[in-house]
């Protein structure tokens, strides 16, 4: 068994309201920032999967993304492999 | 002026408690997933910056990451350029 680490980026689908993104945009004038637009706020989940091969590990991540990390009706996601790091205590 | 799009990944620093990561791990047995560990949950913010050059745009993102998107005491962040997409209505 090998260890594979992945990052799952979950973002609101285009056309779906993004209240957190609007909140960020509303706060920009207070920081005197005027040249920023189209802010979208989502989540990033990193995880380590033990599996015989990378493809099998990625299948687990695909399932978790669709069933646990994201709401497929309103969110889309991408999965990328990332370097392993020291376990977090 | 050109448009540059960035993604900022904000994650809990190593050693900092991550209740959302623990919640995900607690729900894995219900999905009959046993081979997943070290789950960390953070945020991903995408935004478009208008600037004369990519370096100037990235400076704006660096400032927003440190002052608005993340709490530097307990979170770290990475910034990456991403492809422009159609503006979100």
N, CA and C atoms of all chains as a GROMACS GRO file, in nm:
protein
  534
    1UNK      N    1   0.085  -0.119   0.000
    1UNK     CA    2   0.000   0.000   0.000
    1UNK      C    3   0.089   0.125   0.000
    2UNK      N    4   0.049   0.222  -0.076
    2UNK     CA    5   0.120   0.350  -0.079
    2UNK      C    6   0.025   0.461  -0.035
    3UNK      N    7   0.086   0.574  -0.001
    3UNK     CA    8   0.007   0.689   0.043
    3UNK      C    9   0.005   0.794  -0.069
    4UNK      N   10  -0.112   0.845  -0.096
    4UNK     CA   11  -0.129   0.949  -0.198
    4UNK      C   12  -0.204   1.066  -0.134
    5UNK      N   13  -0.153   1.186  -0.158
    5UNK     CA   14  -0.223   1.303  -0.103
    5UNK      C   15  -0.288   1.383  -0.215
    6UNK      N   16  -0.408   1.428  -0.187
    6UNK     CA   17  -0.486   1.501  -0.286
    6UNK      C   18  -0.539   1.630  -0.226
    7UNK      N   19  -0.567   1.725  -0.314
    7UNK     CA   20  -0.642   1.845  -0.275
    7UNK      C   21  -0.767   1.851  -0.361
    8UNK      N   22  -0.881   1.871  -0.297
    8UNK     CA   23  -1.009   1.886  -0.366
    8UNK      C   24  -1.053   2.031  -0.352
    9UNK      N   25  -1.071   2.098  -0.464
    9UNK     CA   26  -1.120   2.236  -0.462
    9UNK      C   27  -1.269   2.234  -0.497
   10UNK      N   28  -1.350   2.284  -0.407
   10UNK     CA   29  -1.495   2.285  -0.424
   10UNK      C   30  -1.538   2.431  -0.438
   11UNK      N   31  -1.600   2.464  -0.552
   11UNK     CA   32  -1.639   2.603  -0.578
   11UNK      C   33  -1.787   2.610  -0.616
   12UNK      N   34  -1.853   2.722  -0.583
   12UNK     CA   35  -1.992   2.738  -0.629
   12UNK      C   36  -1.996   2.736  -0.782
   13UNK      N   37  -2.094   2.666  -0.837
   13UNK     CA   38  -2.106   2.662  -0.982
   13UNK      C   39  -2.135   2.800  -1.037
   14UNK      N   40  -2.095   2.823  -1.162
   14UNK     CA   41  -2.125   2.951  -1.225
   14UNK      C   42  -2.274   2.974  -1.229
   15UNK      N   43  -2.316   3.094  -1.197
   15UNK     CA   44  -2.457   3.127  -1.197
   15UNK      C   45  -2.522   3.107  -1.061
   16UNK      N   46  -2.453   3.030  -0.974
   16UNK     CA   47  -2.505   3.008  -0.838
   16UNK      C   48  -2.461   3.125  -0.751
   17UNK      N   49  -2.553   3.175  -0.671
   17UNK     CA   50  -2.520   3.284  -0.581
   17UNK      C   51  -2.407   3.245  -0.487
   18UNK      N   52  -2.320   3.340  -0.459
   18UNK     CA   53  -2.205   3.315  -0.373
   18UNK      C   54  -2.198   3.427  -0.269
   19UNK      N   55  -2.273   3.413  -0.160
   19UNK     CA   56  -2.279   3.521  -0.061
   19UNK      C   57  -2.142   3.557  -0.002
   20UNK      N   58  -2.057   3.456   0.015
   20UNK     CA   59  -1.924   3.486   0.070
   20UNK      C   60  -1.842   3.570  -0.027
   21UNK      N   61  -1.855   3.539  -0.155
   21UNK     CA   62  -1.784   3.619  -0.255
   21UNK      C   63  -1.833   3.763  -0.255
   22UNK      N   64  -1.967   3.780  -0.243
   22UNK     CA   65  -2.022   3.916  -0.237
   22UNK      C   66  -1.972   3.988  -0.112
   23UNK      N   67  -1.961   3.915  -0.002
   23UNK     CA   68  -1.915   3.978   0.122
   23UNK      C   69  -1.771   4.027   0.107
   24UNK      N   70  -1.688   3.946   0.042
   24UNK     CA   71  -1.550   3.990   0.018
   24UNK      C   72  -1.550   4.116  -0.068
   25UNK      N   73  -1.628   4.115  -0.174
   25UNK     CA   74  -1.632   4.233  -0.263
   25UNK      C   75  -1.679   4.357  -0.188
   26UNK      N   76  -1.775   4.338  -0.097
   26UNK     CA   77  -1.826   4.452  -0.020
   26UNK      C   78  -1.721   4.512   0.072
   27UNK      N   79  -1.627   4.429   0.114
   27UNK     CA   80  -1.528   4.479   0.208
   27UNK      C   81  -1.407   4.542   0.139
   28UNK      N   82  -1.397   4.526   0.008
   28UNK     CA   83  -1.279   4.578  -0.063
   28UNK      C   84  -1.265   4.730  -0.053
   29UNK      N   85  -1.374   4.807  -0.065
   29UNK     CA   86  -1.356   4.953  -0.054
   29UNK      C   87  -1.294   4.996   0.078
   30UNK      N   88  -1.326   4.923   0.186
   30UNK     CA   89  -1.269   4.959   0.317
   30UNK      C   90  -1.118   4.941   0.317
   31UNK      N   91  -1.070   4.852   0.231
   31UNK     CA   92  -0.925   4.831   0.219
   31UNK      C   93  -0.867   4.917   0.106
   32UNK      N   94  -0.952   5.002   0.049
   32UNK     CA   95  -0.910   5.088  -0.061
   32UNK      C   96  -0.856   5.008  -0.179
   33UNK      N   97  -0.923   4.896  -0.205
   33UNK     CA   98  -0.890   4.812  -0.321
   33UNK      C   99  -1.003   4.828  -0.422
   34UNK      N  100  -0.969   4.872  -0.543
   34UNK     CA  101  -1.074   4.902  -0.641
   34UNK      C  102  -1.065   4.816  -0.766
   35UNK      N  103  -0.960   4.744  -0.782
   35UNK     CA  104  -0.935   4.677  -0.909
   35UNK      C  105  -0.954   4.525  -0.900
   36UNK      N  106  -1.044   4.482  -0.812
   36UNK     CA  107  -1.069   4.339  -0.793
   36UNK      C  108  -1.216   4.311  -0.822
   37UNK      N  109  -1.242   4.200  -0.895
   37UNK     CA  110  -1.381   4.164  -0.927
   37UNK      C  111  -1.395   4.012  -0.938
   38UNK      N  112  -1.522   3.970  -0.953
   38UNK     CA  113  -1.552   3.827  -0.973
   38UNK      C  114  -1.489   3.739  -0.865
   39UNK      N  115  -1.514   3.775  -0.740
   39UNK     CA  116  -1.461   3.696  -0.629
   39UNK      C  117  -1.555   3.577  -0.603
   40UNK      N  118  -1.497   3.460  -0.594
   40UNK     CA  119  -1.573   3.339  -0.562
   40UNK      C  120  -1.505   3.273  -0.443
   41UNK      N  121  -1.584   3.228  -0.349
   41UNK     CA  122  -1.528   3.164  -0.230
   41UNK      C  123  -1.576   3.020  -0.222
   42UNK      N  124  -1.483   2.929  -0.210
   42UNK     CA  125  -1.515   2.787  -0.197
   42UNK      C  126  -1.433   2.723  -0.088
   43UNK      N  127  -1.420   2.591  -0.096
   43UNK     CA  128  -1.345   2.518   0.006
   43UNK      C  129  -1.232   2.439  -0.059
   44UNK      N  130  -1.131   2.411   0.022
   44UNK     CA  131  -1.023   2.323  -0.023
   44UNK      C  132  -1.005   2.216   0.083
   45UNK      N  133  -1.012   2.092   0.042
   45UNK     CA  134  -0.996   1.980   0.134
   45UNK      C  135  -0.872   1.901   0.092
   46UNK      N  136  -0.781   1.882   0.185
   46UNK     CA  137  -0.664   1.798   0.157
   46UNK      C  138  -0.677   1.670   0.238
   47UNK      N  139  -0.635   1.559   0.178
   47UNK     CA  140  -0.647   1.431   0.245
   47UNK      C  141  -0.545   1.332   0.192
   48UNK      N  142  -0.514   1.233   0.272
   48UNK     CA  143  -0.423   1.127   0.233
   48UNK      C  144  -0.501   0.997   0.220
   49UNK      N  145  -0.479   0.926   0.110
   49UNK     CA  146  -0.546   0.798   0.085
   49UNK      C  147  -0.440   0.689   0.074
   50UNK      N  148  -0.464   0.580   0.145
   50UNK     CA  149  -0.379   0.460   0.131
   50UNK      C  150  -0.441   0.369   0.027
   51UNK      N  151  -0.363   0.333  -0.074
   51UNK     CA  152  -0.418   0.246  -0.178
   51UNK      C  153  -0.303   0.175  -0.249
   52UNK      N  154  -0.341   0.075  -0.329
   52UNK     CA  155  -0.240  -0.002  -0.402
   52UNK      C  156  -0.183   0.081  -0.516
   53UNK      N  157  -0.262   0.174  -0.569
   53UNK     CA  158  -0.217   0.252  -0.685
   53UNK      C  159  -0.288   0.386  -0.685
   54UNK      N  160  -0.230   0.479  -0.759
   54UNK     CA  161  -0.283   0.616  -0.760
   54UNK      C  162  -0.425   0.620  -0.814
   55UNK      N  163  -0.454   0.537  -0.914
   55UNK     CA  164  -0.588   0.540  -0.974
   55UNK      C  165  -0.693   0.498  -0.872
   56UNK      N  166  -0.661   0.396  -0.792
   56UNK     CA  167  -0.756   0.350  -0.691
   56UNK      C  168  -0.775   0.458  -0.584
   57UNK      N  169  -0.666   0.524  -0.548
   57UNK     CA  170  -0.676   0.631  -0.448
   57UNK      C  171  -0.764   0.744  -0.501
   58UNK      N  172  -0.745   0.778  -0.626
   58UNK     CA  173  -0.822   0.889  -0.683
   58UNK      C  174  -0.971   0.856  -0.691
   59UNK      N  175  -1.002   0.728  -0.712
   59UNK     CA  176  -1.143   0.686  -0.713
   59UNK      C  177  -1.210   0.714  -0.578
   60UNK      N  178  -1.136   0.688  -0.470
   60UNK     CA  179  -1.189   0.715  -0.337
   60UNK      C  180  -1.216   0.865  -0.322
   61UNK      N  181  -1.123   0.946  -0.370
   61UNK     CA  182  -1.138   1.092  -0.357
   61UNK      C  183  -1.257   1.141  -0.440
   62UNK      N  184  -1.272   1.085  -0.560
   62UNK     CA  185  -1.387   1.122  -0.645
   62UNK      C  186  -1.518   1.093  -0.572
   63UNK      N  187  -1.524   0.978  -0.507
   63UNK     CA  188  -1.648   0.941  -0.437
   63UNK      C  189  -1.672   1.035  -0.320
   64UNK      N  190  -1.568   1.063  -0.243
   64UNK     CA  191  -1.585   1.153  -0.128
   64UNK      C  192  -1.624   1.293  -0.174
   65UNK      N  193  -1.565   1.339  -0.283
   65UNK     CA  194  -1.598   1.473  -0.332
   65UNK      C  195  -1.746   1.482  -0.364
   66UNK      N  196  -1.799   1.381  -0.432
   66UNK     CA  197  -1.938   1.386  -0.477
   66UNK      C  198  -2.036   1.360  -0.364
   67UNK      N  199  -1.994   1.282  -0.262
   67UNK     CA  200  -2.089   1.239  -0.158
   67UNK      C  201  -2.075   1.316  -0.028
   68UNK      N  202  -1.955   1.373  -0.005
   68UNK     CA  203  -1.930   1.430   0.127
   68UNK      C  204  -1.882   1.575   0.121
   69UNK      N  205  -1.789   1.605   0.029
   69UNK     CA  206  -1.725   1.738   0.030
   69UNK      C  207  -1.812   1.843  -0.040
   70UNK      N  208  -1.882   1.803  -0.145
   70UNK     CA  209  -1.953   1.902  -0.227
   70UNK      C  210  -2.101   1.867  -0.237
   71UNK      N  211  -2.180   1.967  -0.265
   71UNK     CA  212  -2.320   1.948  -0.303
   71UNK      C  213  -2.325   1.962  -0.455
   72UNK      N  214  -2.337   1.850  -0.527
   72UNK     CA  215  -2.322   1.856  -0.673
   72UNK      C  216  -2.424   1.946  -0.742
   73UNK      N  217  -2.536   1.974  -0.675
   73UNK     CA  218  -2.636   2.062  -0.737
   73UNK      C  219  -2.584   2.204  -0.753
   74UNK      N  220  -2.506   2.248  -0.658
   74UNK     CA  221  -2.466   2.390  -0.658
   74UNK      C  222  -2.315   2.409  -0.659
   75UNK      N  223  -2.239   2.300  -0.649
   75UNK     CA  224  -2.093   2.315  -0.643
   75UNK      C  225  -2.026   2.221  -0.742
   76UNK      N  226  -1.914   2.266  -0.796
   76UNK     CA  227  -1.831   2.179  -0.879
   76UNK      C  228  -1.697   2.162  -0.809
   77UNK      N  229  -1.618   2.064  -0.852
   77UNK     CA  230  -1.493   2.039  -0.783
   77UNK      C  231  -1.388   1.990  -0.880
   78UNK      N  232  -1.264   2.013  -0.840
   78UNK     CA  233  -1.150   1.958  -0.914
   78UNK      C  234  -1.061   1.887  -0.812
   79UNK      N  235  -0.992   1.785  -0.862
   79UNK     CA  236  -0.905   1.704  -0.776
   79UNK      C  237  -0.765   1.711  -0.832
   80UNK      N  238  -0.667   1.738  -0.748
   80UNK     CA  239  -0.528   1.737  -0.793
   80UNK      C  240  -0.443   1.661  -0.693
   81UNK      N  241  -0.343   1.594  -0.743
   81UNK     CA  242  -0.246   1.531  -0.654
   81UNK      C  243  -0.153   1.638  -0.598
   82UNK      N  244  -0.118   1.627  -0.472
   82UNK     CA  245  -0.025   1.723  -0.410
   82UNK      C  246   0.083   1.643  -0.338
   83UNK      N  247   0.197   1.707  -0.308
   83UNK     CA  248   0.305   1.633  -0.240
   83UNK      C  249   0.261   1.590  -0.100
   84UNK      N  250   0.310   1.473  -0.060
   84UNK     CA  251   0.289   1.430   0.078
   84UNK      C  252   0.362   1.527   0.170
   85UNK      N  253   0.308   1.546   0.290
   85UNK     CA  254   0.381   1.624   0.390
   85UNK      C  255   0.376   1.547   0.520
   86UNK      N  256   0.447   1.598   0.619
   86UNK     CA  257   0.450   1.530   0.748
   86UNK      C  258   0.308   1.524   0.804
   87UNK      N  259   0.271   1.412   0.866
   87UNK     CA  260   0.138   1.400   0.924
   87UNK      C  261   0.114   1.514   1.024
   88UNK      N  262  -0.008   1.561   1.027
   88UNK     CA  263  -0.047   1.667   1.119
   88UNK      C  264  -0.091   1.602   1.249
   89UNK      N  265  -0.036   1.649   1.358
   89UNK     CA  266  -0.071   1.588   1.488
   89UNK      C  267  -0.209   1.635   1.531
   90UNK      N  268  -0.442   4.824  -1.913
   90UNK     CA  269  -0.471   4.735  -1.799
   90UNK      C  270  -0.507   4.596  -1.851
   91UNK      N  271  -0.459   4.494  -1.782
   91UNK     CA  272  -0.496   4.357  -1.816
   91UNK      C  273  -0.563   4.292  -1.695
   92UNK      N  274  -0.630   4.180  -1.723
   92UNK     CA  275  -0.699   4.106  -1.617
   92UNK      C  276  -0.620   3.980  -1.584
   93UNK      N  277  -0.602   3.958  -1.456
   93UNK     CA  278  -0.531   3.839  -1.409
   93UNK      C  279  -0.619   3.770  -1.307
   94UNK      N  280  -0.631   3.636  -1.322
   94UNK     CA  281  -0.713   3.563  -1.224
   94UNK      C  282  -0.622   3.476  -1.137
   95UNK      N  283  -0.654   3.475  -1.009
   95UNK     CA  284  -0.575   3.400  -0.911
   95UNK      C  285  -0.666   3.313  -0.826
   96UNK      N  286  -0.605   3.209  -0.770
   96UNK     CA  287  -0.671   3.129  -0.666
   96UNK      C  288  -0.584   3.134  -0.542
   97UNK      N  289  -0.645   3.164  -0.430
   97UNK     CA  290  -0.576   3.166  -0.301
   97UNK      C  291  -0.626   3.048  -0.219
   98UNK      N  292  -0.535   2.960  -0.179
   98UNK     CA  293  -0.572   2.848  -0.093
   98UNK      C  294  -0.530   2.880   0.049
   99UNK      N  295  -0.626   2.880   0.138
   99UNK     CA  296  -0.602   2.913   0.278
   99UNK      C  297  -0.625   2.787   0.360
  100UNK      N  298  -0.522   2.742   0.430
  100UNK     CA  299  -0.534   2.617   0.507
  100UNK      C  300  -0.492   2.641   0.652
  101UNK      N  301  -0.549   2.564   0.745
  101UNK     CA  302  -0.503   2.574   0.884
  101UNK      C  303  -0.354   2.536   0.892
  102UNK      N  304  -0.278   2.614   0.968
  102UNK     CA  305  -0.135   2.581   0.982
  102UNK      C  306  -0.118   2.444   1.050
  103UNK      N  307  -0.007   2.379   1.020
  103UNK     CA  308   0.020   2.251   1.085
  103UNK      C  309   0.026   2.270   1.236
  104UNK      N  310  -0.036   2.177   1.307
  104UNK     CA  311  -0.037   2.185   1.452
  104UNK      C  312  -0.158   2.260   1.506
  105UNK      N  313  -0.226   2.335   1.418
  105UNK     CA  314  -0.347   2.406   1.458
  105UNK      C  315  -0.466   2.312   1.446
  106UNK      N  316  -0.552   2.313   1.547
  106UNK     CA  317  -0.671   2.228   1.543
  106UNK      C  318  -0.755   2.259   1.420
  107UNK      N  319  -0.813   2.154   1.363
  107UNK     CA  320  -0.894   2.170   1.243
  107UNK      C  321  -1.025   2.094   1.264
  108UNK      N  322  -1.122   2.158   1.330
  108UNK     CA  323  -1.247   2.087   1.363
  108UNK      C  324  -1.319   2.034   1.240
  109UNK      N  325  -1.314   2.107   1.129
  109UNK     CA  326  -1.382   2.060   1.009
  109UNK      C  327  -1.315   1.933   0.955
  110UNK      N  328  -1.182   1.929   0.964
  110UNK     CA  329  -1.111   1.810   0.920
  110UNK      C  330  -1.147   1.690   1.007
  111UNK      N  331  -1.159   1.714   1.138
  111UNK     CA  332  -1.198   1.605   1.228
  111UNK      C  333  -1.339   1.559   1.198
  112UNK      N  334  -1.427   1.655   1.164
  112UNK     CA  335  -1.566   1.618   1.134
  112UNK      C  336  -1.572   1.528   1.010
  113UNK      N  337  -1.492   1.563   0.909
  113UNK     CA  338  -1.488   1.478   0.790
  113UNK      C  339  -1.440   1.338   0.827
  114UNK      N  340  -1.332   1.331   0.906
  114UNK     CA  341  -1.279   1.199   0.942
  114UNK      C  342  -1.383   1.117   1.020
  115UNK      N  343  -1.461   1.186   1.105
  115UNK     CA  344  -1.562   1.115   1.184
  115UNK      C  345  -1.672   1.057   1.097
  116UNK      N  346  -1.695   1.119   0.981
  116UNK     CA  347  -1.805   1.072   0.898
  116UNK      C  348  -1.761   0.963   0.800
  117UNK      N  349  -1.630   0.939   0.790
  117UNK     CA  350  -1.582   0.839   0.693
  117UNK      C  351  -1.635   0.698   0.720
  118UNK      N  352  -1.640   0.654   0.847
  118UNK     CA  353  -1.690   0.517   0.871
  118UNK      C  354  -1.833   0.497   0.821
  119UNK      N  355  -1.914   0.603   0.827
  119UNK     CA  356  -2.052   0.590   0.778
  119UNK      C  357  -2.056   0.566   0.628
  120UNK      N  358  -1.952   0.611   0.559
  120UNK     CA  359  -1.942   0.587   0.414
  120UNK      C  360  -1.860   0.461   0.384
  121UNK      N  361  -1.823   0.391   0.491
  121UNK     CA  362  -1.742   0.269   0.478
  121UNK      C  363  -1.610   0.297   0.407
  122UNK      N  364  -1.552   0.411   0.441
  122UNK     CA  365  -1.420   0.448   0.389
  122UNK      C  366  -1.320   0.436   0.503
  123UNK      N  367  -1.218   0.353   0.484
  123UNK     CA  368  -1.127   0.325   0.596
  123UNK      C  369  -0.984   0.369   0.569
  124UNK      N  370  -0.956   0.402   0.446
  124UNK     CA  371  -0.815   0.422   0.407
  124UNK      C  372  -0.781   0.570   0.384
  125UNK      N  373  -0.850   0.658   0.456
  125UNK     CA  374  -0.828   0.801   0.442
  125UNK      C  375  -0.784   0.859   0.576
  126UNK      N  376  -0.683   0.949   0.572
  126UNK     CA  377  -0.636   1.010   0.697
  126UNK      C  378  -0.584   1.151   0.670
  127UNK      N  379  -0.550   1.220   0.779
  127UNK     CA  380  -0.490   1.355   0.770
  127UNK      C  381  -0.574   1.449   0.683
  128UNK      N  382  -0.701   1.456   0.714
  128UNK     CA  383  -0.790   1.546   0.639
  128UNK      C  384  -0.778   1.688   0.696
  129UNK      N  385  -0.758   1.784   0.607
  129UNK     CA  386  -0.753   1.925   0.646
  129UNK      C  387  -0.852   2.001   0.559
  130UNK      N  388  -0.925   2.088   0.621
  130UNK     CA  389  -1.026   2.164   0.546
  130UNK      C  390  -0.991   2.313   0.554
  131UNK      N  391  -0.982   2.375   0.438
  131UNK     CA  392  -0.954   2.519   0.431
  131UNK      C  393  -1.046   2.585   0.330
  132UNK      N  394  -1.004   2.700   0.282
  132UNK     CA  395  -1.086   2.777   0.187
  132UNK      C  396  -1.007   2.801   0.059
  133UNK      N  397  -1.083   2.821  -0.048
  133UNK     CA  398  -1.022   2.860  -0.175
  133UNK      C  399  -1.096   2.982  -0.225
  134UNK      N  400  -1.023   3.088  -0.252
  134UNK     CA  401  -1.083   3.213  -0.300
  134UNK      C  402  -1.028   3.240  -0.439
  135UNK      N  403  -1.116   3.259  -0.535
  135UNK     CA  404  -1.074   3.297  -0.670
  135UNK      C  405  -1.115   3.441  -0.695
  136UNK      N  406  -1.031   3.515  -0.764
  136UNK     CA  407  -1.060   3.656  -0.789
  136UNK      C  408  -0.986   3.705  -0.913
  137UNK      N  409  -1.039   3.809  -0.973
  137UNK     CA  410  -0.976   3.872  -1.089
  137UNK      C  411  -0.925   4.009  -1.049
  138UNK      N  412  -0.801   4.040  -1.087
  138UNK     CA  413  -0.739   4.168  -1.056
  138UNK      C  414  -0.703   4.238  -1.186
  139UNK      N  415  -0.742   4.365  -1.198
  139UNK     CA  416  -0.701   4.447  -1.311
  139UNK      C  417  -0.573   4.519  -1.273
  140UNK      N  418  -0.470   4.505  -1.356
  140UNK     CA  419  -0.343   4.571  -1.324
  140UNK      C  420  -0.261   4.586  -1.451
  141UNK      N  421  -0.156   4.667  -1.440
  141UNK     CA  422  -0.070   4.690  -1.556
  141UNK      C  423   0.013   4.567  -1.588
  142UNK      N  424   0.045   4.490  -1.482
  142UNK     CA  425   0.132   4.374  -1.502
  142UNK      C  426   0.100   4.269  -1.397
  143UNK      N  427   0.140   4.146  -1.426
  143UNK     CA  428   0.107   4.035  -1.339
  143UNK      C  429   0.166   4.054  -1.200
  144UNK      N  430   0.286   4.112  -1.192
  144UNK     CA  431   0.350   4.130  -1.061
  144UNK      C  432   0.269   4.225  -0.973
  145UNK      N  433   0.218   4.332  -1.035
  145UNK     CA  434   0.138   4.427  -0.958
  145UNK      C  435   0.007   4.362  -0.913
  146UNK      N  436  -0.053   4.282  -1.000
  146UNK     CA  437  -0.176   4.212  -0.964
  146UNK      C  438  -0.152   4.117  -0.847
  147UNK      N  439  -0.040   4.047  -0.853
  147UNK     CA  440  -0.011   3.949  -0.748
  147UNK      C  441   0.012   4.019  -0.614
  148UNK      N  442   0.068   4.140  -0.619
  148UNK     CA  443   0.087   4.215  -0.493
  148UNK      C  444  -0.045   4.244  -0.425
  149UNK      N  445  -0.145   4.278  -0.505
  149UNK     CA  446  -0.279   4.303  -0.449
  149UNK      C  447  -0.332   4.176  -0.382
  150UNK      N  448  -0.312   4.064  -0.449
  150UNK     CA  449  -0.362   3.937  -0.395
  150UNK      C  450  -0.290   3.902  -0.265
  151UNK      N  451  -0.159   3.925  -0.263
  151UNK     CA  452  -0.081   3.898  -0.140
  151UNK      C  453  -0.137   3.979  -0.024
  152UNK      N  454  -0.168   4.106  -0.051
  152UNK     CA  455  -0.218   4.192   0.056
  152UNK      C  456  -0.356   4.144   0.103
  153UNK      N  457  -0.443   4.111   0.007
  153UNK     CA  458  -0.577   4.064   0.045
  153UNK      C  459  -0.570   3.932   0.122
  154UNK      N  460  -0.479   3.844   0.080
  154UNK     CA  461  -0.466   3.716   0.151
  154UNK      C  462  -0.430   3.739   0.297
  155UNK      N  463  -0.334   3.827   0.321
  155UNK     CA  464  -0.286   3.849   0.458
  155UNK      C  465  -0.383   3.930   0.542
  156UNK      N  466  -0.460   4.019   0.477
  156UNK     CA  467  -0.544   4.112   0.554
  156UNK      C  468  -0.692   4.074   0.557
  157UNK      N  469  -0.735   3.995   0.457
  157UNK     CA  470  -0.878   3.971   0.446
  157UNK      C  471  -0.914   3.822   0.440
  158UNK      N  472  -0.839   3.745   0.362
  158UNK     CA  473  -0.878   3.606   0.338
  158UNK      C  474  -0.836   3.514   0.451
  159UNK      N  475  -0.720   3.540   0.511
  159UNK     CA  476  -0.664   3.446   0.609
  159UNK      C  477  -0.637   3.515   0.742
  160UNK      N  478  -0.635   3.435   0.845
  160UNK     CA  479  -0.585   3.480   0.975
  160UNK      C  480  -0.442   3.428   0.987
  161UNK      N  481  -0.342   3.514   0.970
  161UNK     CA  482  -0.204   3.465   0.961
  161UNK      C  483  -0.156   3.392   1.085
  162UNK      N  484  -0.222   3.414   1.199
  162UNK     CA  485  -0.181   3.343   1.320
  162UNK      C  486  -0.207   3.193   1.310
  163UNK      N  487  -0.314   3.156   1.245
  163UNK     CA  488  -0.355   3.015   1.246
  163UNK      C  489  -0.369   2.956   1.106
  164UNK      N  490  -0.351   3.038   1.003
  164UNK     CA  491  -0.369   2.988   0.867
  164UNK      C  492  -0.251   3.029   0.779
  165UNK      N  493  -0.217   2.944   0.687
  165UNK     CA  494  -0.119   2.978   0.584
  165UNK      C  495  -0.188   2.976   0.449
  166UNK      N  496  -0.125   3.036   0.348
  166UNK     CA  497  -0.192   3.044   0.218
  166UNK      C  498  -0.089   3.032   0.106
  167UNK      N  499  -0.140   2.988  -0.008
  167UNK     CA  500  -0.060   2.987  -0.130
  167UNK      C  501  -0.144   3.056  -0.239
  168UNK      N  502  -0.072   3.120  -0.331
  168UNK     CA  503  -0.136   3.194  -0.439
  168UNK      C  504  -0.091   3.134  -0.571
  169UNK      N  505  -0.185   3.106  -0.660
  169UNK     CA  506  -0.148   3.055  -0.792
  169UNK      C  507  -0.229   3.129  -0.898
  170UNK      N  508  -0.169   3.152  -1.012
  170UNK     CA  509  -0.242   3.206  -1.125
  170UNK      C  510  -0.329   3.098  -1.186
  171UNK      N  511  -0.450   3.133  -1.227
  171UNK     CA  512  -0.539   3.037  -1.292
  171UNK      C  513  -0.594   3.101  -1.419
  172UNK      N  514  -0.645   3.018  -1.512
  172UNK     CA  515  -0.697   3.076  -1.637
  172UNK      C  516  -0.817   3.167  -1.610
  173UNK      N  517  -0.828   3.271  -1.687
  173UNK     CA  518  -0.948   3.355  -1.682
  173UNK      C  519  -1.066   3.272  -1.727
  174UNK      N  520  -1.184   3.301  -1.673
  174UNK     CA  521  -1.305   3.237  -1.725
  174UNK      C  522  -1.409   3.346  -1.745
  175UNK      N  523  -1.521   3.308  -1.800
  175UNK     CA  524  -1.627   3.406  -1.825
  175UNK      C  525  -1.670   3.466  -1.691
  176UNK      N  526  -1.697   3.597  -1.689
  176UNK     CA  527  -1.741   3.660  -1.565
  176UNK      C  528  -1.868   3.592  -1.513
  177UNK      N  529  -1.876   3.582  -1.383
  177UNK     CA  530  -1.991   3.521  -1.318
  177UNK      C  531  -2.097   3.629  -1.295
  178UNK      N  532  -2.217   3.600  -1.337
  178UNK     CA  533  -2.323   3.702  -1.322
  178UNK      C  534  -2.370   3.708  -1.178
   0.00000   0.00000   0.00000
